[in-house]
Amino acid sequence: MGEVIGEILPLAIGVAVSVVPIIAVILMLFTDRAKSNSVAFLGGWLFGLIAVGAIALAAANASGAADDASEPKTGVGILKLLLGLGLLALAYRNWRNRPADASEAETPKWMESLDAFGAGKSAGLAAVLSGVNPKNLALTVSAAATIAASGLDTGEQIGTLAVFIAIASVTVAAPVLTYLVVGKKADNALDSAKVWLITHNDAIMAVLFLVFGVKLVGDGVAILTA
């Protein structure tokens, strides 16, 4: 189990470094419903990852990914290759779309409506950002495929997926927990983090897409040529 966690650890970190959700939850902490909305956002984020991870893990197991743990299935290799190519395409798009002057980067327009959100909308938004976001979807599905192909029993697979989700949620949970513990004393630090993330969003995401795209393509090719 520990070896499999080591394999999926980079994928979990890739999900955790999700700039837009981190900005969104920080902005929620400056609204009138900071506590309820941020906690709901965290809950929605966890729900999205759990739903996608569970579905992908069940599908991978049903396809027979774990029939021979010593030789990962061809289907797993093809899946990782396709997911990796998709991330490389996103890396190219983000790099092309980044502002020429990073200081000109602006908060996405839809974030201006966060003040009007209730707990339900906050949770729904987070579920979409964690489960449907292309990067997170690709990395979570890849992690589930890796877990399914590992030969672990059902309980160990569930435990490994839980570790993946916990690590993938650290960066969204941190601002919420910080606010719950210290309240408004965290405002300056949170605001500085928000400004930095908005300024460098496109460049950060382009690099992440590139790194994890190359990793998944490499993993896929290794499986298919083994």
Secondary structure, DSSP 8 states (H G I E B T S, - for coil): -HHHHHHHHHHHHHHH--HHHHHHHHHHTTSTTHHHHHHHHHHHHHHHHHHHHHHHHHHHHHTTTTS-TTS--HHHHHHHHHHHHHHHHHHHHHHHHS-SSGGG----GGGGGGGG--HHHHHHHHHHHHHTSHHHHHHHHHHHHHHHTTT--HHHHHHHHHHHHHHHTHHHHHHHHHHHHHGGGGHHHHHHHHHHHHHHHHHHHHHHHHHHHHHHHHHHHHHHH-
